[in-house]
Amino acid sequence: MTQCSAVAGHDTRVLMSPRKSTPSSFVARHSLWSGAQARAAAAMEKAIAKHKLELVRFAFCDQHGVLRGKTLVASETASALRNGVTMTSTLLAKDTSHRSVFPVFSAGGGMNIPEMQGAGNFIMVADPATFCVLPWAPNTGWVLCDCYFPNGKPVPFSTRQLYRDALGQLSDAGFDYFAGLEVEFHLLKIENHNLAPEGMAWPPEPPSVSHTTHGFQYLTESRLDQVGPIMEELRKTVQALGLPLRSLEMEFGPSQYEFTFAPEAGMRPADGMVLFRSAIKQAARRHGYLVSFMCRPRLPSTLASGWHLHYSMLDKKTRANAFVSRDKNLLSPLGRTFLAGVLANARAQAAFTTPTLNGYKRYHGVNSMAPIQAVWARDNRGVMMRVMGDPGDPSTHLENRVGEPLANPYLYMASQIHAGLDGLKRKLTPGPSADSPYEVTAEPLPKSLGEALDALNESQCFRSGFGDAFVDYFITIKRGEIARANADENHRKAPNEVTLWEHREYFDLA
């Protein structure tokens, strides 16, 4: 992550330990940092002193894509960098309501993993290369972490590490992942925070809101200008963090907007998505606004939001785009085979691209610009996989249009890699282009989270890629979420509507 600009603050003494890890430190004992990370840690300490920071937030991305962590005073940062920050292991056992799904006090914590038993600790270890100064929080830094057990073993449910493993498999095949983000969301004015004690619930009633635009004015300049002051705050926040922002756009529905980002390689686009979501939610909240990444909020006339993932692969030797065709085809042979793998694993993949019950409310409409089948076509917004570019075009890439904005970015991107590598392994072909995507007959995408989980349970591709332990763990958590929803009578009776249960569960998920 790029170092952002200095934050004004009071002169505060920052205590620093020696820059080099000692043999007794947790990081050194278990060889958890590369040389580049060790150098980044030294640079991070200098930045804390330079900007006179008073606080540093240590955070990890949980199974749902939600950032969790602890805020340390600056004088504790040097030790925390090298010895980690303890976190309660039950955080890894929770569903989207923050309820523990697994019996953590049973043998193996209900997961058949001894380290998860008894609600003990795991260790957050900072990746100092992700450090930045937060532009909206005075005198505060932030760093993203990986998760380890006290014995130094990686936590098998750490989604950032699972993505790193997928990148490693792709690297072994000779390629780097290169991805750009196109993210839709709703920006709403908070009218009532609903914090009265008598209204508390689990999950709580989200804030009551009003719209910021009337909507149905797609890409109109004047409507975007109407929200200029708050959009400027969000824009400045995103750019101060070093994220590669390209555009701010007015989407179709009321209070619906889109930010797009230039492509980056490796970990950066996934790390960037995590930081982006958290940053604009926090910055907006300080100005009285709520940003929701819920796919389809329970608000009148509200339209569904998507997260379109644009990606290609770079040849590690030449740094050339490996999807570029050298003949009349839209994609290179490798690109076509990779695409075929993504399509072949589409139903199981949906559990990672669309991990909420609400996200499936987007896929029922014909001619809705949302995919309903595992098909592809050139520059067609009705398909699951949109091929962008022409023969010989160096910008040729794939766009997956199936994702929802609340998806965990590490799992979303890792699922693309595992599926594509499966295509290469099995030498699959993508079939003909679906130029009329709602008129062809093809493999239907799941119509519910339950259908997606059933497909994931039977997926050899993802069990091989992510490991049986993680797949079983993820399915258990998500089926717990479904069971809670089905226990709600109103939700159970309205399977095709956005219910109050969904609104409480996902509207302000953070």
C-alpha angles and dihedrals in degrees: 000000000000117000108253127218125289119279118220115239147141120290105266128175112240118202115217131193123212111297096233119077113248120224089251096060120103092236093050096044092055099032093235100157131066120221089260091054092050089053090047089053090056090049090048091055091050090050092051089054095042094052093039091233118189100189137032123194116216110199142172130195111243129212091279097048092258118139115234129173150109134280115228130193111248095251090064095050099088093055092043091052092059102031102033132229121275120236132182111260092220087077086076092054098058134107125214092283089057092249119140110246097187127066093245095185093057124088110300091003089279088293100081089246115121093207091060094056123110100014091278127161136281124193127245109212115195122236095214091196087074095056119128140158112250111237095203099044114066117239092353133133129192135206132181119229143203123222128243137168117242088259090062096253116136114252104251091217095055102119095198090058091046089056090048088054090052091050088051092054090049090049090052087057089054102259145102124215116242118189141171128195133231108182129182123198144158122252112198137173114245112232099170128011090205093222098143109133094233089058097055116125140155106276093021129233105268121231119287110244145188127213125264094206136019092235133210089093099107114200094347112159097212094054092051089049090056089069093038098126097054093038088053089055091051093045093050091047094052095046093045087059090057094246112154097245115183107172148359112214141185109235126205105262130067111286090358121140140167135215120195128199135202116249122268134183133251120339096355101084093049093044088046093054092051092050094042095055094047094043099052093042090054096041092048092048091057088059096047098264133117123217113202124193091184107130097230115008120206095251127120115270092359116151128215122265126218138195110222113199117207117196149155136171128252122215105240093218102044100021086224122142104264092203095063113114121227093194137040094295122101092233136033117253088260091049092051092049092048090049090050091055092052091050094045091055096039099116095052091039090060090075088069101034093045107024101161131077089233094056092071091062085080099064106059101082126090114222089013098126087245119108122248099172137043096255138127138210141162114275094338120141095201096067132083094233117036115195111215123198140030133259108299094011108140091209094060111140146144125257117204106205098182102082128105123220094246094059118124100252095214092055093041093054096038089053090057091052095047092046093047093048088051088056091052092047094050095036092233126182123218099223125225125332114267098223090168097039098179093051100052128084113236142136105310119229116239115279093207142024088250091059090049092051091050089054092046091052090059096041114118089183096060096035087056094043101042099023129247093266094059095042092051091045093050093047091050093052093047094045088053088055090051092048091054090050092049090051088063106087096207092050092047092053095050107048094158097047132079100251134205087247090060092046092053091045102047113012096090099017105155 
